[in-house]
Amino acid sequence: MVIRVVVADDQAVVRTAFAGLLATQPDIEVVGEAEDGAAAVRLAAAHRPDLALLDIRMPGLNGIDAAREIIAASAGATRALMLTTFGLDEYVYDALMAGASGFLLKDATFPELLHAVRVVAEGQALLSPDITGRLIAEFTRQRIAAPPARSIEGLTGREVEVLVLIAQGLSNVDIADRLTITAHTVKTHINRVFAKMELRDRAQAVILAYELGLVVAGSGAGGIRPRGPGAGR
């Protein structure tokens, strides 16, 4: 499968460099380049790419708003990967809430760029355990004050365990090892959690786990730990 990509950045050097690097890969096709968010939205509507690589900070329509419009217009078929200058960019949480599936530093290496594009295009979230713990916890504590609109009443105990481990940044294989079950079973649990909670990907699952208070900042994988003695059971 060829991954069709739109690249948007107001810095021509960055935009051209990323587009040129991606175009060298046989499984990636750059279908358009945009200098701002509005142009990215138009290109996405015209080409229906699999992925939009968007700079968070652009003049006019910024990358976050562009991501929100692109994802909504495509009903989630186009995924958004955000470009940022700093690992703790203050807008990263907003980007995830807008539907982005992860973010990438502008000084990322070529292998890191390719990995990010392929991972997000496959429907996964690009959130390392370290970033999950430091960033999502920080911004969730700061931004989410209202009681969550959803609850975990519809989830089984095992599904709650899987959700917590996703929030800790564990891969399917790591979750399988932790729970002593097969990777296939883990995938089944994840699919059920996503369906019941109407989640699109792991990024939304991480945010939901924090909103529901299933994890809090502390020790452990990704710098977070289950909340309360009954969490995860």
Summary of the structure (lengths in Angstrom):
residues: 233
radius of gyration: 17.6
end to end distance: 39.3
largest distance: 52.0
contacts: 784
relative contact order: 0.11
helix: 48%
strand: 15%
